[in-house]
Amino acid sequence: MRIRLLTCLCLACTLQAGDPPIEVNPNRPTFANPALTTQSGVAELEWGGQQSELRDGSSTFGTPTLLKLGLVKDLELRLATPGYLRLAAPGTETVSGPGDTNLGVQWCYRHDGPLGLDLAVQVNHTFPTASATKGLGSGASSDGLILLFSRDMGPCHLDVNLLETWMGRPPDSGGGRVRQPAATASLSRTLSETWSLTGEVYAIGGTELNPRIVSNLWALGYKVSSRLVLDAGVDIGLTQGAQKLSFFAGLTVGLARFRPAP
């Protein structure tokens, strides 16, 4: 029995040692996501902090968090949340608490397609887990559909996303859904083996629930290793409905393999 157990442990170590190194696929810190998915059998975590100053003098703080699981090649499961939220407005009491929870799946269905683009689709559902009475959430669920286009161009990488969200109206507003379109384009350039620079422009359509938002962000990335990337930057709103200024910093880390590589 002991010999069998020792044999199994040695085999498991051999399989792990023979797996290719974990190479993270950062989605943060931009609004856009790449078409390519997390490595099969790998758990990857993205986490950060973001402080935003709004045009009415109020401020928000959040800890956006995204867990990605590479289920099989080109298919990943995504669990996301804005994390811990804190809202502060002049003359009112500061409120805080957890944000909503988003569950999604992304499938990269074509590599090197038309114009050399990688093509993917993502569907997701937001559960109203945040407190609506505190203003941390709307108290209603929503569903999203995203088309993702990515391409490597030498030292540059391009991500373009087209988004459609069906947001639930708060219960006290009669229920129903509101359609919200959005689009974003992000361009990253490697500056060296460890440093990269990213610029992005994104727009979110205005609805009865929110004003139109147009903003742009700039971020520096630092690759500590193949499985750890750090980032920091600034997001500058371009319309009255957007935040005035946001500062953010975070990381993407490959946590572990939950099964051997195929």
Summary of the structure (lengths in Angstrom):
residues: 262
radius of gyration: 20.2
end to end distance: 28.9
largest distance: 70.5
contacts: 829
relative contact order: 0.19
helix: 9%
strand: 55%
